[in-house]
Amino acid sequence: MVPAASALLAAAAGGSALLFRQLFDAETGTFTYLLVDVPTHQGVLIDPVFEQHSRDLSLIQELGVALISSLDTHAHADHVTGSWLMHQATGCGIGLAAVARAENVTLPLQHGDKVTFGTRHLGVRATPGHTDGCLSYVLDDQSMAFTGDALLVRGCGRCDFQQGNAGTLFRSISEQILSLPERCLLYPGHDYTGRMVTSVAEERLYNARLGGQARERDFVGFLENMKLPHPHRIAQALPANLRSGRPRDEAAMAPAWAPIQRSYAGLPELAPAWVAEHRDELTLLDVRSREEFNGPDGRVAGSLLIPLPELEQRLQEIPAERPVVVLCHAGSRSALATQQLMKGGVAQVANLRGGLSRWSDEGFPMEGEGPR
């Protein structure tokens, strides 16, 4: 890890030895969690979503995290996991309950196992009932736990498919989750109303299904009479998750025209080395001012100048037959230009990562560049 990335990770953690991020997929109401041991830069990802892979990978790369494991709390029925994609991108392990018997799993987990990342670890607790293969992950100091679909905020997972059993779920929650210290923060696998976190103390008191004076018979009676429709994505999600999210047609996952990487802000970007190698196949669009373009900072030979303030009025000047890579000094103005081109219907467009400053620093030629 380079010193700058190390400092960034420490700063992002706010001085703590543990960096924690909660991410959200609005389409499925799914939470994804990143935990990183700051001193060693090693981390784990919990319940990634297939469609959010670029976002998650960008955050991991930007923070300089060495991802050790991608973990799922169970074989989901409502979304496809991103674990296989993350394994392909980073070489991380894929963790899931052994009882799920899913393909491509490199860490078949059982109750009592530990998943280590740097100096920290997550304890694995079997919490079946929603499905046979549900796991909850508890941080080593019991300050936080990740309960998947077993225990939700003021609710719990359903028990009417995938080997679900209400009595089993009641015992799992009571014995493995609500037995944790009252201060322990509980992070669910889903929520659809903006509730992001709860605690053992809160759920013991206020969870209408199993808190307060509720007994197992109350809990079972509640769940057995819910009569919910099946998850609408179960036919797609469950078979895919039993492959750990590996697509049946991997060729379809290849990028259409370039090895695009997306920033955590969602912007498509390309590295200078790839752009330099393929520059004859691209339109290099420089959006700096004319003074900068003709000034001592130099320019890439053959690039097209359209200053950013003029871009919307001059879109028709950009050749339609080639992909477009947008350039500026540091990559900020070109980021805005890239967004404008995408909104304008340009499908094959990307920002030059780091701008012309990085291009020059990496030794690629600049025309008209003055002495440095």
DRENKE-245043 format. One line per 3 residues: their letters; for each residue z, y, x of C-alpha. Coordinates in steps of 0.001 Angstrom, whole numbers, plus 500000, padded with zeros to 6 digits. Layout:
<rs>
a	Z/Y/X ~ ...
</rs>
This chain:
<rs>
mvp	500000/500000/500000 ~ 499059/503445/501315 ~ 501909/505963/501618
aas	500463/508235/498915 ~ 500375/505398/496385 ~ 503884/504363/497348
all	505175/507893/496809 ~ 503332/508107/493491 ~ 504930/504913/492247
aaa	508390/506110/493227 ~ 507797/509471/491566 ~ 506463/507825/488403
agg	509640/505761/488196 ~ 511711/508947/488222 ~ 513866/507856/491122
sal	514713/504524/489527 ~ 514221/501225/491317 ~ 512373/499958/488223
lfr	509259/501484/486691 ~ 508793/500710/483000 ~ 505841/501557/480771
qlf	505327/500763/477080 ~ 501672/500765/475995 ~ 500243/500453/472470
dae	497138/499066/470799 ~ 496731/500915/467502 ~ 494185/498447/466085
tgt	496645/495533/466088 ~ 499988/497335/466353 ~ 500673/495485/469610
fty	502970/496683/472386 ~ 502190/495849/476022 ~ 504830/496296/478714
llv	504545/496936/482449 ~ 507598/496471/484698 ~ 507458/497212/488411
dvp	510010/496758/491178 ~ 509487/500077/492954 ~ 510715/499101/496462
thq	508234/496210/496703 ~ 505553/497552/494296 ~ 505383/494146/492584
gvl	505092/494040/488813 ~ 504618/491989/485668 ~ 502678/492712/482490
idp	503831/491405/479096 ~ 501513/490799/476113 ~ 498288/492504/477281
vfe	495517/493043/474713 ~ 491959/491976/475559 ~ 490347/495204/474345
qhs	492829/497310/476338 ~ 492158/495583/479661 ~ 490453/498581/481270
rdl	493344/500852/480323 ~ 495975/498475/481659 ~ 494091/497705/484867
sli	493520/501399/485540 ~ 497229/502143/485227 ~ 498087/499264/487562
qel	495524/500410/490134 ~ 496395/504096/489897 ~ 500083/503375/490470
gva	499342/500956/493314 ~ 501047/497994/491646 ~ 500707/494467/493032
lis	500640/492525/489776 ~ 502391/489178/490111 ~ 502164/487818/486566
sld	500627/488499/483185 ~ 502944/487004/480572 ~ 502513/486321/476886
tha	505435/485884/474527 ~ 503416/483320/472500 ~ 499887/482300/471507
had	499129/485264/469284 ~ 497337/485009/465945 ~ 496539/488696/465509
hvt	494952/489701/468800 ~ 493392/488136/471881 ~ 495413/488299/475074
gsw	494124/490130/478128 ~ 495845/487739/480543 ~ 492716/485957/481762
lmh	490900/489245/482380 ~ 493907/490508/484332 ~ 494016/487285/486351
qat	490327/487720/487210 ~ 490847/491339/488234 ~ 494064/491015/490239
gcg	494660/487333/490983 ~ 497958/487456/489073 ~ 499488/484376/487480
igl	499123/483654/483761 ~ 502418/482808/482068 ~ 502884/481196/478651
aav	505178/478605/477130 ~ 504309/475142/478420 ~ 504634/473763/474889
ara	501618/475839/473811 ~ 499401/473642/476040 ~ 496929/476474/476558
env	494116/476305/479109 ~ 494043/478437/482279 ~ 497825/478915/482347
tlp	499123/478967/485930 ~ 502792/479506/485001 ~ 503737/477044/482239
lqh	507162/478374/481280 ~ 510243/476729/479825 ~ 513683/477871/478743
gdk	515776/478826/481761 ~ 512863/479651/484074 ~ 512747/482900/486033
vtf	509699/485067/486612 ~ 510291/486995/489825 ~ 508644/490283/490822
gtr	509928/491764/494048 ~ 513724/491931/493972 ~ 513849/491659/490167
hlg	513258/488858/487694 ~ 512868/488121/484008 ~ 514825/485262/482517
vra	512826/483064/480153 ~ 514462/482192/476837 ~ 512829/479867/474333
tpg	512941/481529/470894 ~ 510844/479267/468637 ~ 510567/479653/464903
htd	507687/482088/464528 ~ 505725/479540/466567 ~ 506871/476571/468636
gcl	505908/478369/471828 ~ 507669/481714/471399 ~ 509471/483046/474466
syv	511646/486097/474991 ~ 511915/487677/478442 ~ 515265/489162/479513
ldd	515586/491509/482508 ~ 517993/490272/485168 ~ 520720/492841/484376
qsm	520357/492236/480603 ~ 519591/495907/480030 ~ 516354/495099/478195
aft	514643/492143/476557 ~ 511099/491586/475285 ~ 511237/489606/472067
gda	507585/489210/471107 ~ 507278/488330/467428 ~ 510623/486550/467176
llv	512678/489686/466540 ~ 511040/492946/465463 ~ 512654/496315/464781
rgc	514598/495698/461534 ~ 512504/492607/460945 ~ 511298/489351/462470
grc	508214/487204/462810 ~ 506838/485243/459869 ~ 507316/481478/459742
dfq	504570/480189/457451 ~ 501979/478992/460015 ~ 501681/477715/463637
qgn	504651/475341/463347 ~ 506852/478148/462026 ~ 510323/477296/460751
agt	512727/479873/459321 ~ 515884/477947/460166 ~ 514742/477506/463752
lfr	513930/481219/464042 ~ 517359/482208/462692 ~ 519063/480118/465334
sis	516750/481378/468081 ~ 517489/485005/467260 ~ 521214/484459/466795
eqi	521758/482337/469894 ~ 519238/483733/472370 ~ 518706/487400/471454
lsl	521652/488757/469473 ~ 523983/486992/471914 ~ 522929/489500/474580
per	525178/492519/475272 ~ 525218/495112/472500 ~ 523754/497737/474861
cll	520683/495594/475594 ~ 517510/497337/474462 ~ 515082/495135/472553
ypg	511349/495732/472804 ~ 509237/494045/470097 ~ 505752/492609/470287
hdy	504559/494701/467327 ~ 505348/497572/465060 ~ 503177/499353/462514
tgr	505322/502397/461689 ~ 506067/503940/465081 ~ 509336/502146/465888
mvt	509228/501447/469601 ~ 512616/500049/470568 ~ 515915/498894/469118
sva	519128/497361/470467 ~ 521258/494292/469947 ~ 523973/496422/468335
eer	521514/497989/465871 ~ 519918/494724/464800 ~ 523286/493047/464327
lyn	524238/495800/461899 ~ 521038/496909/460211 ~ 518468/494115/460250
arl	518276/493281/456547 ~ 517045/489747/457206 ~ 519770/488566/459552
ggq	522187/491392/460304 ~ 525472/492324/458684 ~ 526852/489438/456643
are	523538/487575/456289 ~ 523711/483831/456869 ~ 521022/481290/457638
rdf	520457/480496/453950 ~ 519868/484201/453220 ~ 517404/484457/456086
vgf	515505/481309/455102 ~ 515374/482352/451454 ~ 513949/485726/452406
len	511191/484359/454667 ~ 510174/481508/452400 ~ 509431/483948/449603
mkl	507449/486576/451496 ~ 503989/485169/450538 ~ 502054/487068/453187
php	498282/486735/453715 ~ 497199/485019/456924 ~ 496416/487352/459833
hri	492802/488367/459381 ~ 491938/487679/463047 ~ 493601/484273/463337
aqa	490322/482313/463409 ~ 489168/484345/466404 ~ 492463/485043/468143
lpa	494217/481690/468176 ~ 491417/479619/469782 ~ 490856/482381/472346
nlr	494559/482536/473180 ~ 494637/478793/473710 ~ 492165/479571/476525
sgr	494481/482379/477758 ~ 491896/484913/476573 ~ 489034/483517/478637
prd	485733/484321/476860 ~ 483453/481430/475976 ~ 480499/483424/477270
eaa	481656/484987/480524 ~ 478188/486313/481284 ~ 478511/488642/478313
map	481451/490323/480056 ~ 479375/491522/483014 ~ 478780/495299/483170
awa	475336/496293/481930 ~ 474339/498594/484747 ~ 477164/499237/487205
piq	480682/498143/488229 ~ 482300/500765/486029 ~ 486017/501350/486433
rsy	487890/503347/483842 ~ 490636/505747/484752 ~ 493911/505530/482831
agl	492576/508512/480871 ~ 489659/506293/479780 ~ 486911/507921/481832
pel	484100/505709/483244 ~ 483961/506119/487014 ~ 482002/504785/489980
apa	483038/504598/493620 ~ 481034/506632/496152 ~ 479992/503527/498111
wva	478219/501976/495121 ~ 476564/505266/494188 ~ 475347/505756/497757
ehr	473859/502253/497815 ~ 472037/502720/494484 ~ 471267/506454/494592
del	467490/505917/494277 ~ 468082/504219/490905 ~ 470290/506994/489517
tll	470180/510587/488374 ~ 472864/512431/490343 ~ 473872/515380/488174
dvr	475718/518164/489995 ~ 477638/520444/487566 ~ 479010/522953/490090
sre	477911/526592/490157 ~ 474686/527582/491900 ~ 476729/529327/494588
efn	478631/526107/495355 ~ 475482/523985/495211 ~ 473768/526209/497799
gpd	476931/526972/499759 ~ 478538/525494/502865 ~ 480142/522570/501008
grv	476664/521052/500747 ~ 475097/518773/498147 ~ 473712/515282/497831
ags	469993/515302/498543 ~ 467904/514912/495431 ~ 470698/515753/493001
lli	469937/517696/489820 ~ 471851/520972/489351 ~ 472963/521928/485858
plp	476139/524058/485980 ~ 478792/522890/483541 ~ 478642/525980/481270
ele	474913/525343/480739 ~ 475103/521590/480193 ~ 475127/521393/476403
qrl	472021/523606/476152 ~ 470115/521714/478870 ~ 470726/518072/477993
qei	466993/517530/477482 ~ 466407/518185/481204 ~ 468298/515041/482195
pae	465884/512098/482655 ~ 466470/509509/479939 ~ 465142/506531/481896
rpv	467932/506418/484523 ~ 471723/506120/484433 ~ 473543/509368/485205
vvl	476334/509869/487742 ~ 478020/513264/487448 ~ 479229/515171/490522
cha	481431/518145/491314 ~ 483765/519067/494163 ~ 486842/517012/493205
gsr	485804/515111/490066 ~ 487498/517308/487447 ~ 484604/519403/486126
sal	482354/516360/486328 ~ 484912/514458/484236 ~ 484511/517015/481462
atq	480730/516867/481860 ~ 480836/513067/481618 ~ 482721/513339/478342
qlm	480177/515841/477018 ~ 477281/513562/477940 ~ 478940/510600/476230
kgg	479406/512671/473064 ~ 475787/513745/473399 ~ 474623/510135/473210
vaq	474080/509329/476899 ~ 475110/505680/477115 ~ 474746/505040/480848
van	476889/507716/482446 ~ 479821/507761/484855 ~ 481837/510222/486886
lrg	481802/510064/490696 ~ 485362/509036/491518 ~ 486993/511660/493724
gls	483938/513921/493585 ~ 481918/515180/496512 ~ 485100/515672/498501
rws	485678/511928/498555 ~ 481953/511290/499060 ~ 482042/513399/502232
deg	485369/511961/503416 ~ 483907/508453/503209 ~ 481052/509491/505495
fpm	478119/509694/503080 ~ 475497/512346/503915 ~ 475495/515853/502480
ege	472545/518194/502623 ~ 473246/521769/503739 ~ 476853/521038/504662
gpr	478360/523544/507079 ~ 480696/522793/509987 ~ 484038/521313/508916
</rs>
